[in-house]
Amino acid sequence: MVMPTDLPFLLTLWEGEGASVKQIPLDNLMLQPADISPVGVTENLQLSVELTNGREDDEVILLWDQLVERNETAAEQPVILSREHNRHLLNRSTEEYPWRCGLYQYRVIHQGLTYYGTFEVRPRNVDEAQLISMHDTLNQTLEGLIQDYLKMKRAVADTEVLKQYASWRYFTWYEGVKKQLLQALKVIELNHEAELKQIYLVESAQRRQTLKSVRWGAAGHGAKYEGVKTLNRRMELHADSESNRLIKYWVRSILATMGQVITALHADYHLLSLQHDRLENIIEQEERSLQELRQRKVVARNHLDQTANTLYGKKQNLALLAKQLSELQKFEEKCQYNYSTLRKTVQSVFWRGIQDQAPRRLLLGHHHAYGVIYEIWKGSASWNKSDGRQGKEVLVPVVKPTSLLYEYYVLFKTIESFGYLGYEPYHDTITEQLQQNYYMGGLQEGTAVRLKKGSSLIVITYDQQVENVDQMALTKQTHFFSPDTRRKPDIRIDLFADHHSATNETRFVSSMILEVKYRPVRNIYADQGYTDTMQQMSGYFMFRYVSMEQGRKRYERTPVHNVLCIYPGDEQHEPMMETGCGTFLQLYPGEHSNTVGLDLLVYTFRNWIAAK
């Protein structure tokens, strides 16, 4: 490691703001990017860098890693520091945090020399052991849920991460070797190694005779040509050598791997396309409904504005889905083009003459092109592996924001709680139910899990916005509506009774709402006045439930039994606090695989069901 005293400059990170600001010296620089102990920073805190020591005419260039979109290339964003401009803001606390928990690389260039360092973003409201426990909980039910496949970062010698996500890197790797591979195949066509192959021809002049020639002459066909024709052995050069068969076998192997990745990409595109079409149909219905409302003079202006704002938000989501579809389609088309080009190459006249089977011996040709293809095939064959050299140059998916992972964690612990109460998955397993709305490693809005115990049915719905009018709730068969602006709880739990499996008929009883906040309690609760979170919780009590019975509307005007705000925990506060706007409950991973607050969650659900 290059010691700070050995450097003619010193860089310092400033983490946080105001009285809580913290200095972090960037003192882990090395001249080689290998096995560097990371500098630790805390997520969601403002970060700036300062040149605190340097010569008057010195310029220091800092390359601090950023996240990139999956289908984009990693663009460098150099930060130039000098005596005059010695400080730079890397992120603002008021903006979305630009990194995720994990390991990143940074580089410092000074007077032609490049120094390497790493930094690790660590969780803010849970410790690292608790974060790992959350990851384990999520992956046990739905493998890959913790990763964000739309955001990438440079891998920093993290072998396990590379092993898990090598499939996403395959075509990026292939782009780098494609030109070499196609050129090497062309060179082999023009300079191929041939071998003598024994063939037999019926000719007029007798040449070299073999036992096969004698047998042919004595047989029926040969007897007809006695004294006129004879079967001669010939030795001819053929391209169908073992070394060329080996090359064709390797290329077929590369094509098979490409096909697997393209199939996965096509499945992703199909799922996203269905989601886009569903949202587009919903928007068309709501636009017609809004036009009808505007024609009615008695409808309040704020209700029209609220409806229009909701519709605008859905249009924004549709535009985002359309962009993702376009990007995914372009990427898939590019992959398909690469696949078709390589496939067309091995279908040329030359390669069609090579047997399409593995050779008996692994015999490599002497021309350097054979060695080139051998190295490319090795890279393809080990595409789900990695080594340290690959790790520094490769883009890999990052983990999702910790706040979103905590939402998933609470969702899974909610499902687990009902298991303790004797509820079991209805029809499909928990994993199968979740996978119905699982796309690109994420749970989509409206993901639902159904659990049953006797005639009691529990439906747990994740991140679904309820309608703002009763007619729309009936049309979509979602049943819930609310005049309040806050209509999208993180988790809604609906209790139904008298469930009959044959007819699927039920009777709605009550609902419980869980709002998940990955924040310290001081930011979400106040003894005096109302925080934004407390107002949000109060708004959920405005939910209504509507259904049709014998052709008439039936309303449940107080369907929400309680609203629980779930947060990671604070030992200075009670594990559960009752307030006028709902209940605050701590839930987070404890020691020895325990979950702090899970017993209270189970207790709350048991009392709710018993009271109904």
N, C-alpha and C positions, 0 to 999 in steps of 0.2 A: 504494500500500500504506500502511496505517496503521502508522507506526513504533511500536515498543514504548514509546519515551519519550513518545509522544503519548497513550498510554492511561493511565487512572487505575488500572489493574490489570495483573498479569502472571501468565500461566498457564504452568506447567512440567510436562512429561511426565517420569516416572521409568520407565525401561525396564530390565528385568532385576531381579535380586535380589542381596543381599549385596555382596561386593567388586566384582562386575562391573556394578553398577547404573550407568546412564548418564542424564544430564540432557539433556532436549531442550526448549528454549524454544519455545512456540507463538507465533512472531513473524512469521507470514505472513498476518495478518488484514487483510481489506479490507472496505470498505463495499459493494462490488458483487461478486457471485459470478462473476467472469470472469478467466481466464488467471492463476490463482494458483499460484505455485510451491509444490509440496507439501513438507510436513515428512516426513522418512523415518523409519519404524519397522521393526524386524525381526520377522518372523513367529515365533510360538511362544514369545515372551518376555513375562513379566508386565508389565503396563502400568498405571500410575496417574497421576492428574493432581492438581496442587496449585496452589492460589491462593497464590502467593509474594509478592504485593504488592497491597495494596488498602486502601481506607479502612475505618475501623472498622465503619461501618454499611452497607457495600456488600454486595450480593448479585450474584453472577455466575452466569448460567445457561448451562451447556454442553450442546449437543445433538451428541453424538458418534455418527456413523452406525453402525448395526448391520445384520447380514444379516436378511432376512425370508424366510419360506416363500413359494413361488411363488404360491400362491393366497390369501395373506393380504395385508392392507394394511400399509404401513410405519407402525408405531406409534412415536411419539417417546418417548424415555426421558430426560427432562431430568435433569441433574446440577446441583444447587444448591450452590454453594460460597460460603463466607463466612469471616470471621475465626475464628469458633468451629469451623466444620466446613470446614476448608480443604483436605482431601485426600480423594480418592475412588479406589477400586480399579476400573479398567475391565475387567480380566480377571485370573483367577488362573492361575498356571503349572501347577497341578494339574488344571485343567479343560480341556475342548476349546477350542482357540483360536477365538475368535468371528469372525475375519476371514480373508479369503483374499488372496493377493498381488494388488495392484492399487491403484487410486486411489479415495479416498473423500472425502466432504465432512464438515466439522463447522461448527457455528455457535456463536457466543457472543453472548448477549443481556445488555446492561448499560444500565440507566437508559433503557430504551425503544429503544436503538439495537441493530441486529443486525450483527454482524461475521461475515464468511465466511472460511473457510480450508479447505485440503485436506491430507490425509495419505496417504502411500503406504506400503503394506505390502510389504516387500521380502523376498526369500528368505533363509533363514538358512544353509543348508549348501551352496548353490551361489550364484554371482553372477548378476546380472541377464542378462548375455549368455548364460550357460549355460542359464538358465531359458527364454529365447527360443528357443535352439537345441532344447531339449527339446520346446517347443510345436510348432516347425516339423516335427520328426521325427514327432510324433504326428499332426498334421493332414495330413501328406503321405499317410498310409495311411488314416486315418479322420477325415474332416473333422468338427469339432465335438466331438471327444473330450475336449478340455481343459476344456470348460464344464460347470458343474453347473446343470442346468435346474430343480432343485428349490430352489435358493437364489438370492435376488435381492439387488441393492443399488441405491441411487440412482446413476444414471449421472452422471458429472461431465464434461460436455463432451467425451466420447470418441466422436467421429464413427464410427470404424471399428467399435467395439463395437456401437453402435446399428445400423449397417448390417447386421451379421451376425445380430442377434437381434430385428429388428423384427417378425418373424412372431409371436413370443411376446407382443409388446406390442399386437397389433392389437385384440383385443377389450377390453383395458384402455383403449385410446384410444377405441374405439367407445362404451364405457359413458359416457364424458364428453360425447359429441356426440349420443347416441341421442335424448334428449328434444328437442333442437333440430331434428333431422332429421325426426322424426315430426310435430312441430308444424308445421314448414315445409311438409310434404307436405299436411297438412290445410288449412292456410291457402291453398295454391294451389288445392285443390279448391273452396274457398268463394270465392276471389277470383282465379280463373284468368284469364289473358289469352286471349281468343278471337280468331279471325280469320275473315273472310268466305270461305266456300267455295262454289264454283259447283256446283249440282246441277240435275238435270232431273226434272220430274214430268209425268205424263200427266194433264191437267186438261180440264174441259169448256170453260171460257172461254179464249179465245186471249189470251195476254199477249205478253211480249217474245219475239220469234222470232229464232233464230240459224240459221246454216247447218246445224247439227246437227238443228234442228227440221225444216227443209225436207227434209233427207235422210230423216229418220224418217217424214215424211208420205208420201214417195214409195216407201218400202220396204214390204215385205209386211205387217208389223204395223200400220204407220201407215195403210196404204190401207184396212184394215178399219174404222178409226174416222173415215174422211174425212167432214167436216162435223159430226162428233159430238165427237171428242176431238182434242186437240193436245198436242204436247210443248213445255212451257214451261221456260225457264231461270229458276232461282231462286238468290238469294244468301243463304246462311244462316251464322249464327255457329256455329263449331265449336271445341271445346276441343283438337282435334287440331292444335295449332299447332306450329311448329318449336321454340319455346321450351319447350313442354311435352314434346315428344318428347325434347328434350335432357335434361330432368330425369329422364324415365323411363330413358333410356340410362345416365345417371350412377348411378341407383339400382341398375339391373341390374349395373353394374360393381362396385358395393359388395357386392352379393349374391354375385357370382362370387368375389370375394376372400374373403368369409366362408366360402363353401363349401370353398375350398382349405384354410383353416386348420382347419375342422371335420373334414375328411377326415384331416388329419395327426393331430389329437387322437384320432380314432377308432382309427387304426392304433396309436397309443401305448397306448391302453386295451386293445386286443385282445392285444398282446404282453404287457402286464403281467398281464392276466387269465390267459393261458396259464401264465405263470411262477407265479402264485398257485396255480392248480389243480395243477400238478406238485408244488409243495412240500406242498400239503395232502394229496395222495396218499402222498407219502413219509412224512409225519408219521403218517398212519393205519397204515401198514405197521410203522413203528418202535414205535408204541404197542402194537400187538399183540405184537411181538417182546419188548418190555419186560415185558409181562404174563406171557408164557411164561417169561422168565428169572426173574421173582420167584417163580414156583411151584417153581423148582428150588433146593433147599436148598444145593446144592454151589457155587452161583455166589457169588463173593466180593462182599462188601458194597461195596467201593470200585469194583468194576466196575459194579454196579448204579447207584451214585451217579453215576459217570462217564457212563453211558448216559442216565440221567435228565437230567443237566445238558445233555448234547448235544441231547436232545429239547426241553428248555426253550428253548435258544437258537434252535432252528428254529421253535418256536412264536412266539418274539418276532419273528423275521424275517417270519413269516406275518402277524402282527398289523400290522407295519409295511407290508407289501404291501397288506393290506386297507385300511389307512388311506389309502395312496396311491391305490388304486383308487377309494375313496369320494370323495376330493378331486378326482380327475381326472374322475370321472363327474359330480360336481356342476358342475364348471367347463364340461364339454362340454354338459351340459343347459342351462346358462345361455347358452352361446354359441348352441346350437340354438334356444332360445327367442327370442333376439334376431334370429336369422336368420328364423325363422318369422313373427315380428311384422312385420318389414320386408317380407317377401315377401307376406304377407296384405294389407298396406297397398297395394301396387302392383297387387293383383288386385281392387281395388274396382271398382264399376261405372264410376266416373269414369276411372280409369287404364286399364281395359280398352278404353276408347274411344280411347286414344292409341296410335298405331302403335308397335310394338315394334321400332324400327329407328333407327339413328343419323340425325339430320337432316342435310340438305345444308349448312346453315349453322349456325355456333355463335352462335345468337341468344339472348341472355339476357333474360328478362322484366323488366319495370320494377318489379314488387313486390319488397320487400326479401327475401321468402322465397326467391326465385330465387337471390339472392346468397348466402344462408345455405347452401343446398344445394350451390352451386358451391364454397364454401370447404370444406365437409365432403368433397365428392368429391375435391378437390385433396389433402386430408389422406389419404384412402384410397388415391388413386392413387400417392402417394409414401410409402406406409407402410413400404417397405424402405429409405427414406432417412432422414436426420435432419439437424437443424441444432443450433446451440448452444443455442437456447432450449428445444428439446425435451429436450436432454441433462440439464438440471438437474432436471427433474421426472419423469423416466421411470425405472422399475425395469427392470434388465437382469440376465441371469444372470452369476454370478461364475465365476471359474476354480475348478476342483477344488483340494483341498488339495495342496500341493506334494509331500507324501509319497505320495499316490495317483498323481500324475502321474509321479513317479519310478518307481513300480512299473510303470506302463504303458511308460515309456521302456526299462526293463530288459527287459520282455517283448518289445518290438519289436526291441531290439538282439540278444536271444537268437535271434529268428527270422532276423534278418539274418546272424548268425554261421553258421547252418547253410547259408545261401545261399553263403557263401564255401567251404563244404565240398562244394558240388555238389548240395545238396538243393533240390528245387523243390516248389512248392505241389501238393498231391495233389487232383485233380479241380477244385476251385474256387480262385480267386485268394486271396491272403492277406486282402484287404479283404472279399471275399464270405464267407469263413469266419468272420471276426470279426463281421460284421454279423448272423450268425445268432443271436448272443447279445448284441446291441447294443440297449440300450433307454434312452431319455431321456438319450442322450449318454454312457452308461457301459457298460463290459463287465461282464457278469453272472458270478456264480460258475460255474465249470466251463466257461468259454469255452475251446475247443480249436482248435488249428491243426495240420493234418497236412501233413507234408513227406515226399517220397520221393526215393530215389536207388537205382536198380536194384531189388533185392528188399528193400532196407533201408527201414524206415518209422520216422519220428520223429513222436511225438505230444506237443505242448506244451500243457499244461493250466494254466489260470490260476485260482488262488484256489479250489481244490476241496478240501473236507474228505473224507478217506477214512473208511471205516466203522470201527466198533470191534470187529466180529466177522466171521468169515469167511463165515458163511451170508448175512448181509446184503450183503456184497460180491459174492457169487455171484448173489444174487437180482436186484440192481441192475445186474449186469454191469460193476461198477466195478473189481473184482478186488483192490484194495488195502484193507488193514485194519491196525489198530494198537491195541495195548492201552494205548498212552501217551495222555495227555490232550491233547498237542499234535499235532493231526492235520490241520492246514490250512496247508500251505506256500503261499507266494505263487506259485511256478511249479514244476511237476513236469514233467520231460522223460522220456518213456518211449521206449526203443529196442526195435524189433521187427525180426526177421529172417525170411527166407523168406516174404515177403509175395506173395500171388498175387492179382492184381487181379480175376480172374474170380470167385473164391470168397471173397475178402477174408480168407482164413485167414492167420494170422501165428503166429510163435513169439516169446514175450516173452523179452527178453535181459537188460535192466538199466534202472535209472532214475538220473537225476541230479536233485537238488533245489536250487532257488535260493530263498533267503530274502532279501528286499530290505529294507534298513534305511536310511531317510533320516535318518541320525544321524552325528555324528562318531565316529571309531573308538574314542575314549576311553570312549564310552558303551556299546560293544558288545563290546569285547575287553579282557581283563586277562591279564597275565603270570602272576599267581598267583590261584588260585581260578577260579570260573566266574561269568560274567555271566549275566543272564537270557537273552540272545541265545545264548550258548554252550550253555546247558542246552536251549534250544529246538532248536538244531542237532543236539545229541546225541540228542534224542528222535526225530528223523526217521529215524535208523538202526534204529528199532524197527518200521519199516514191514514188512509182509509182503505177498506176492502169492499169490493162490489162483486156480486155474482147474480146469476139469473135463476129464479125458482118459479116454475109454472108460468113462464112468460113475463114475470115481474122482477124488477131489480130489488135485490136485497143487500142492505148496507151493514157493514160493521164499522162503526165510526170511531171505535177505540180498539183497534186490533193489536196495537203494540203493547205488550205486557211490560217490557222494560227495555232500556237502552244501556248497554255496557260499553264503557270505553276501556279498551285493553291496551296496556303500555308495558314497556320492559321492566320497570320496577325501580324502587327507591327505598332503601332500608330505613330511611328517616320517616317514612309515612306508613300508615296502616296498609296491609296487603289488599284490603277492600274498603272503599269509602262510599257510603250512601249519600247522595246529594239530591237536590230538587230536580235536577235535569237528568238523573240517571245514576248508574253505579260505576265507580272507577275501580278497576281490578288489575293487579300486577300479574303478568304471566311471562316467564322467561326460563331458559334452561338452568337447572341447578346441578349440584354435584351428583356423581354416581348415576347418571342417566335419569335423574328425577326432573320433574317440571314444577318449578315454584308457581303456585297459584292454580294448578290443575284441579286440586281437591276442592277449592272454592268455586271453580267454574262448574264442576260436576254437581256440587251442592246447590248452586243457583239453578241449574237446569232441572234438577230433581224436584225442587220446591215449585218451580214454575209448572211443570207437567202435573204434579200432584194437586196443585190448586185449581187446575182446569178439569 
